[in-house]
Amino acid sequence: MASWTELRELLHRTPKPAVEGRHVSVQPRRDNGQGWPPASPVRLSARFAYRPPGDWFLDHGNGDITIEAADPAGGTHAEGSPTGLDFGPQFPWDLAPSPERLISCADSPALAEATALAEPTNVRHHGRDAWAVTLRTPSLPYPLHVVVDPSAGILLSAEVEEAGYREELSELAFPAQLPDSRFEWNDALEAAEKAHQIRRDQIVASHGERTLPLPAFWPGGLDHFEPKAFDGDPATGLLAMDLYNDNAPADTPTMAVLIRQRPDTPFFEPGWVADPEAFVHHWKDSTWQWTLALWGRPLTPEELERVINSMPKG
């Protein structure tokens, strides 16, 4: 039987092994403190590769690739990246989930101050032998459930069930070594990025002289709108539009993204829309499903109804 103290020591073991796999995170979207907009999760998934002391490759999908190298001064974390499992004062909105939070967690303040609520139990996690333990940590209002891989000295998952937060690693492989080329930009990545940019440029050009499907009503008026298509798919009708609202009147949304897509497709949530700190409204009409992501504040139910009713039909 392993104790939490013993498991925490395993998490401090360095160096960590080279590892490849998938990182998945789930967070609730922000609301106004009164359950509005209605609760909905943000689910992000990325393939990753890690080589100690701090080389990372992440494929977030849709041509979004991140490559980070170890700090040449000797640090193990790229500038601006997380330093371990930690939770800010606005948990669960202000996290930046990543595989590094689970793999390089030796310096995690949340784990350093945690105490076990019960003895760890032996579990299987995606085919790996592991230990599950429920923790109390002062930085969180609810228990933190973690699963520790004792052989690799990493976390396989972290979850606060009551807050709707979870992140985990799966599909893991531990190669003896990963080549330098795994962490270098190459022709294939360059081609994928170029193809993605060409598609976006085509969308922008195709809607440059068309009337975008925009609401005729907006809180504070439409005087400051600078709408522009930035992504989409002409074959399916998918269309994503930035509704810039610089110099917006006080107490109105400061920025918005409006997305139109077929009702039988998964929600398209590029970039900013996948930010849990955004306020997000969803609705459907007779032809499309719509996503409206806003910053600053959500629309009130009455404002949202007026926006929906002012949308062009069809």
N, C-alpha and C positions, 0 to 999 in steps of 0.2 A: 504494500500500500504506500503510495507516494503522498507526501504532504504538500501543501501549497508552498511552504518555504523551499522545499526541494525542487518543486517545479519552477519556481521563480529563479532559482540558481541556474537551472538548465537554460532558461531564457537569456541569462547573462553570458552564456558560453559563446566565445568567439574563437576563430572566425566562423561565421555562418557558412553553410554549404552553398555551392552554386545550385540554383533551382529554377525550373521553368514551370509554368502552369497558368491557371486562370484565377483572377480576382473578381469577386462579385460583391457589390455593396447595395444595400437597400436603406433609404432614409425617407422619413415623411417630408412632405412639402410644408413650407411655412404657412401658417394661417395668421389671422388677426388677433389671436388669443381667445376667440370666441367660436372656434370651429368653422371659420369662413376664410377662404373657400373650403368646401368639403375635403376631408382627408383623402390624399392620394400619395402613393409612394413614388420615389425616384429610384429606378434600378439601373445600375451601371455595371458593365462587364468589360474586362480587358484581359488579353493575353499578355503575359509578362515573362521576362527572363532576368535573373539577377546573378551577378558575379561579385564576390567580395573583393575589395572592401566596399565598393559603392557604385558599380556599373549597373545601369537599368535600361531595359528595353520594354516599352509598353505599346501595345496595339489596341487602341480604344475603339476600333471599328470606323467605317466610313472614311478611311484614309487618314485618320487622326493618329499619328505616330509620335511617341516621345522617346528620346534617347538622352540619358543623363550619364555623365562620367563621374568617377570619384574625384573629389576635391584634390587637385595636385599638391596642395599644402599639407595633405595628410588626413583630412577629415573623411568621414565615411558617408556623408550626405551631400547631395547636390544643393546648391544655394536655393533657398525657398521651399525645399521639400520637407515633408514631415520628419520628425525625429523619433517617432515611436507612438505607441497608442496613447493618445491624450484626448481630452474633451474640454472644449472651450466653454465659456459662461453661457453661450446661447445654444448649448446642446439641445436637440440634435440638428439644428439648422446649419451651424457654422463649421461642420467637419469637412475635411478634404480626404475622403477615404482613398487608400492606396495599398498595394501589397507591402510597401515598406513599413507601414504602421504595424503589420503583423509579423514581418520577418526581422526587422531591425528594431526590436522593442525593448532592448536591454535598458535604455535610459528613460523608459516610459514613466512619467510622474504618476499616472493612474495606477500602474502596477506596483510602483514603489510604496504607495500609501495604502494598498489594498489589504484587506484581511478576509479570510475564507469564512463563509457562512455555514459550510458543511465540509466534510472530508471529500477530496477528489474521488471521482469514480472512473473506472476504466471504460472506454467507449471505442467504437470504430467510426472513423470520420472519412468518408469517401475511400474506404478500403485501407486506411492506415490506423494502426494502434495508437491511441491517444488517451489523455486524461481530461475529463471535464470537471470544472470547478466553478462555483458561484461565489462572487466576491462582493464585498462592500468597499466602496471607495468614496472618500469625501467629495470628490469632484462630480459625482453623479447622484441624482435623486432616487435612482432605482438600482437593484442588483445588476451587476455585470457578469454575464456568463461567458467564460472563455474555454477554449479547447486547446490544450498544449500537446504538441508533438515532441515527445521526449528524446527521440533519436536525432531529430534535426535541430532542436532547441528553438522552435518557432511557434507562434500561435497559428492554429488552423482556422479559428473563428473567434469573433467577439460579437456579443449581442446584448442589447438592452431591450428585452421583449416589450416592456411596458411603453417604451418610447418609439417603437417601430423601427429601431436601428439594428442593422446586422451587416457584418462584412466577413467574408470567408475566402479561403484558398481551396482549390480543387484541381483535379487533373494534373497532379504534381509529378515531376520527374527530377531526379537529382543526378545530373551527369557529372562524371569525374572532372570535366572541365568544359568551359564554353569558350569558343574561339573569339578573337578580337572582332572578327567580321560581324558577330552577332550584335555588336554595340556600335556599329559604324553605319553611316548613311550609304546606301548603295543604289545602283541603277534601278532596281525593281521598286524600291521605295520612292525614288525620285519620279518614276513613271506613274506610280499610283497617285502621288500627290498632284502631279501635273494633270492627270485625267480628272481628278476631283475638281481642280480649279477650273479646267476647261468647261466642265458641266455647269459649274456655278456661273461662270462668265456668260455661257449661252442662255441660262435662265434670266440673268440680269438684262441681257441684250433683247431677248424675246419679249420682255415686258416693259422695255424702255419707253415705248410710245403707246402702250395699252392702258386702259383704265383698270387699275388693280381693284380687287373685290374688297373695298374698304368700308368701314362703318361711316354713316352720315352723321352720327352723334358721337361725341367724345367729351368726358368731363373736362370743363375748362375751355372747350372749343377746339377746333381743328386748325387754328391759325399757325401753330408751331409744328405741325406734322411735317415730316420729311420722309414719306414712305418709299421703300425701295425693296424689290424682290432680291433675295440673296441665295436662295436654293430652291430645288424642286425637281419635278420629273414630268415633262410634258406628256409622257405616255399614260400616266395615271392621274394627272391633274394635281399632284402634290405641288404646293406652293408655300414658301416661307417668306415672310415679309418683315423687315424692320420698320417699326413705326417710331422713328426718332422723335422725341418731344423735348428738345432742348429749350430752355427758358420757359418751361411749363409753369402755369399758374400754381401758386402755393396749394399744397394739399391735394395735388393731382398726381397720377402716376408719372414718374420721371422718364421712363423708357418702356417700350412694349414690343413684343414679337407676336405676330399673328400667323397661324399656320392652318392651311386648308388641306384636307386629304380625304381619300375615300373612307367611308365608315367601316369597312371590313378590314382595315389595315392597322397594325400596331401604331401607337402614338409616335410620331416623328418628333424627337426631342434633341435637336442639335445644340451643342455648345451651351449658351446662356440658358436655354430652356431647361436643361438638366441640372441647373443650379437649385438646390433645395431652398435657398433663400428667396427665390422668385415666388411670387404669388401666381397661381395658375388656375385658369377657368377653362372648362371643357363644355361643349354643347354640340348638338347635331341638328341639322335641318333636313329637308327632304332629299338632299343630294350629298351633302358633305358632313364630315365631322371637323370641328374647329378647336384649336388650342390658342388661348390668349395668355401669354406670360407677361407679367408686369413687375416693375421695381418701384419702390417707394411705398405703395399701398395697393391692396386689391380694389377692384370695383365693388361697390355695394351691390346687393341683390337688385335694387332698383336701377342702378346705372347699368349693370350687366344686361338686364332685360331691355333697356333702351338701346344699348349697343347692338344686341342681337336683332331686335326689331328693325334697326336701321340698316342692316346688312343687305346688299343686293340679292335678289332672289334668283335661284337657279345656279 
